[in-house]
C-alpha cells in the first residue's frame, strides 16, 4: 500500500489529531513530552511565529508518522523548522511507527519536493536525540534526492542513571561531591522550619505556577530577561497542561513559609526530566537551596523506582557533580537543490 503525506495549516490540528497523535507517539521511539499534542499546542500558541505546516503520513487511512513544522518568518533563506525549535524544547524528532521510520521520512521528503509543498530552502531539525534513527535515515533519504544534509552536535543532556537505592547512588559519586552533598543535606535537615513538597491536587496550581515564575525570575538577570510576557504565558499554560496530562512535577523548598527554590520537572516514561528551576538566593540561609531540593528530588525518584534523572540541555557544572553523563542531541540541516558533498558532518561513532 502507498503512503501519502497530508498537510495541515490550521492550529486546530493539535486537537483534531490529538487522539491518534498521542497513540502514535506512545508507540514511537521518539516519545517525549515535547512532541505531545499538549506541548506542541501550547508552544505554538504562545511562541510560534510564521506559518504552521504539520505533515501527517498515512497508509490506507492509518497514521504512520507526523512531522510538525512551521515556516520561519524573516528575510533570506526560507526555513522549515520543527515546532518547538529551539529555545525551550529539549528533544524533538519525527514521530513514526516503529519499523516504519524510513518510509515516513521518505514520504515527507517526497512531499517537500512536490508542487503541493510550501516554498522552502532549508529544513531545520534541532535537538534530535543521539538514539534517534532519524540521524542516519534523514541523510540517506536527502542524498537520494540529491540534497545536502549536515548533521552537527547541538548540545548535551547530562543524565543520571539511577541505581535502586540512595546509598548506591551516593557511592557512585566522586568522593568530594559525595562529601559535599552529605554536608549540605545534614545542614538542611538540622534547620527547623525547612520543608519541601511536590504540588498536587490539594494545592492551588495557578498560585504555585505564579510562585515558580517569581523564583525563576529571581534566579538571575538572564532568567528575568528571558521571561518575556509571551514566555510567562507559555510557562503558565504548560504547567497546567502538564498537570492535566499527568506528567507535571513542580516542587518547592521552603523555610518558615518562604519559598527558597523550585524545580519544574516532567515525569515521563519513568524518567524525571528537569525542565527549569528557580532560586531566591537572597532568602537562602546559606543552604544551597537549589542543590538541596535537587538532592531530595533525586532521592524521591530512586524511591519511586525511576530509571533516570535527566537534567536535559546544558553542560552546567552542577549537573556533573550530581553524576550526570552526557547524552548528545544533534541539529540536522537539509538544503534542497544542492548536491550532497562528501564533507557532510556526522555524529561521532557513525
Secondary structure, 3 states (H helix, E strand, C coil): CCEEEEEECCCCHHHHCHHHHHHHHHHCCCCCHHHCHHHHHHHHHHHCCCEEEEEEEEECCEEEEEEEEEECCCCCCCEEEECCCCCCCCCCCCEECCCCHHHHHHHHHHHHCCCCCCCCCEEEEEEEECCCCHHHHHHHHHHHCCCEEEEEEEEEEEEEECCCCHHHHHHHCCHHHHHHHHHHHHHHHCCCCEEEEECCCCCCHHHHHHHHHHHHHHHCHHHHHHCCHHHHHHHHHHHHHHHHHCCEEEEEEEECCEEEEEEEEEEECCEEEEEEEEECCCCCCCCCHHHHHHHHHHHHHHHCCCCEEEEEEECCHHHHHCCCEEEEEEEEEEECCCCCCCCCCCCCCC
